[in-house]
Amino acid sequence: MAKPPVHSDPPDSLGGTAGHGGGGKAPDRRHQATLVGVAVAAILLVWFAVANLGRVRIDFWVFHRQAPLILVIVISGLLGALITALIMRRKPKA
């Protein structure tokens, strides 16, 4: 014979559980939307990377270098994000 659960919320009229802000459907829908968004972003990122495999010349003051365009774009974006994070981290003077 199965024991009843120690703690459970009574089901509401919509089939979910009462006391969870409108049932159990909202967190599942939000989770699914997040997964779809991440999947779309990943597909676009891969497409962008494949489209930008060509090599470009990078001119520094002293020397020149060849690198894939996608690598140049990703490194530039990461440096920009790092600089933005450092600037946003500064506390305003009182």
N, C-alpha and C positions, 0 to 999 in steps of 0.2 A: 504494500500500500504506500503510495507516494505521500510525502509530507507536504502541507501547504507552505508557500513561501513565508519567510519570517516577516518581510515588509514588502508590501506592494500597494500601489495606488489603485483605487477602483477605476474601471474603464469609464470614459465619458460617453456621451451620446454619439460621437463621431468615430468611435472605435479605438481611439488613442487612450492615453492615460491622463487622468485629471491632474491638474497642478503643474503642468509642464508648459504653460503658455500657449495653449491652443492645440495640444496633441503632439504626437511624435513625428508629424509630417514635416514641419518647418526645418528642423536640423538636417533631415535627410535631403530635402530639396536644396538647402544651402550647400551642403557637402557635394551634391551632384553638380550644382552650378560651378562650384570651385574647381572640381575635377575637369569639367568640360572646358573651363577657361584656361586651366593649366595645359590641357591637351592641345588646345588651339594655339596657345602661345608657343608650345614646344614645336608643333608642326611648322609654324611660321618662322621660328628661329632656325630650324633645320633647312627650310627652303631658302632663307636668306643666306645661310652659310654656303649652301651649294651654289647659289647664284653668284657669290662673290669669292670664288676661289682663285681668280686671277692675281698675278703678282704685280706689285706696285713698287716704285722706287721711293725710298724715304731719304730725304736730304737733311742730314744733321750739319752742324757748323763745320766739323772737321772731316767727317766721312759720310759715305752713302751706303745704303743697305737695301736689299730686295726682300719683300715679305708679302705673304698673302693678304689681300685686302681685308678679308674677314678678321684676321688677327689684328690688323691695325685698328679696325673699327671697335673690336671688343676691348682692346687695351685702352683705347681712348675713352670709351664709355666707362670702364672701371676706374680710370684715373679721375674722370669727371665726377663719378659718384663718390669717390673717396674725398675729393676736395670739397664737394657739397656737404658730405657728412661732417667733415672737420669744421667747416664754417658754421653749420647749424648747431654744432655741439658747443660753440662758444657761448658763454653766458653774458647777457647784457649787463653793463655797469649800472649800479643802482643810483 
